[in-house]
Amino acid sequence: MGLEEFEPIFGEPKLEWVNPKDPSPPGRFLFHVHSPDSSHLSIHVTDFLSNTWEAKRTVSQLEDMRDDIGIGGSWSDFIEYLSASIKSEDVKLVFQTNSHSDVQFYHVPGIASAKLVAQKSKGMPRISISLTKLVGSAASEALANLSLGLFETFKSTQHILIQEQERSCLLTKVISAEKEKNEKIESQLEQHSKRQKSQNMNSSEMSNVSDPSTNNGLLNSPDKQSARDPVSSKVANRVIPAYRRAKVRGAVLLDTEDDKHN
């Protein structure tokens, strides 16, 4: 068990008093949860003015917290739940005063305790971590560490953003080049298709001209036959005069018995 892979978390908690009659705390607070080494978890909460709070937990203390909260599963499951709870929007900084009398927020003796409360979602186990007030050099050191941690996180996020922008630009260029290549291929395919279609049409025309059956059919058609032999057509259609038909029929003579005797 360890905290080697625990990523730093920054956030702004909601401010709340245990006693609703207590005055609302002024200003805004920022919390920082990180792991300075593999066996400790460190929490700092500050308003960057005169109120800085701290909590440190060892792996053993986190194990006790895990048992008290009642979160099952492996150690990594618990750390994942802890991280998700602190990253949620329902993180509160809860203050409790010494008495019910009017207490000014900046009057340190009037604040008995403060704790950071986190919950992944409603109905899920709540994580509550008590905080200790820091003063003097300890508070200054905590503020310095928090500020440096915030800056390092900012630089890391900025670096990731620049990498993603460069990758996006590169992908845009690759997509543009691929699009241009596809357009060229489509144009070549279209031209090839047109040439193929033209060649098929020319081949079809040549085959019609060279096909004997097609030529015979054209030559032996009634129109072609009539154009080729106009004389025979005229002769076949000529009408014989009536007087010529009579002479032909009268030329046939039959012998009678009287002619034989003579």
RABELDA-V159514 format. One line per field, one symbol per residue. phi: phi as a letter, one per 30 degrees, with the letter a starting at -180 (. if undefined). psi: psi as a letter, one per 20 degrees, with the letter a starting at -180 (. if undefined). A space follows every 10 residues. Layout:
# RABELDA-V159514
phi=???
psi=???
This chain:
# RABELDA-V159514
phi=.abdcddebc acddcacdce ddddddibcb cbcacdadcb ccbbbacicb bbbbbbbddd dddddddddi cdiddddddd dddddddddc cbcccbcdbd ddbddddeed cdabbccbbd adjcdccbbd ccdcbidddd dddddddddd dddddddddd dddddddddd dddddddddd dddddddddd dddddddddd dddddddddd dddddddddc deddddddbd ddddddcdcd dddddddddd ddccdcdddd dd
psi=prkhjpqqpq roqppqqgoh iqqppraqqp qoprohaijq pppppqjjej opqqppprhg hhgghggghk paarghgghg ggghghiril pqopqprhrj rppphjnghi ogrqqppqpg rpirqqppoq qppqrchggg gggggggggg ghgggggggg ggghgggggg hgggggghgg ghhgghgghg gggggggghg gghgghhhhi oghgghhghj qhggghhhmh ghhgghjqpp qhhhhggghi ioqpprhhhg h.
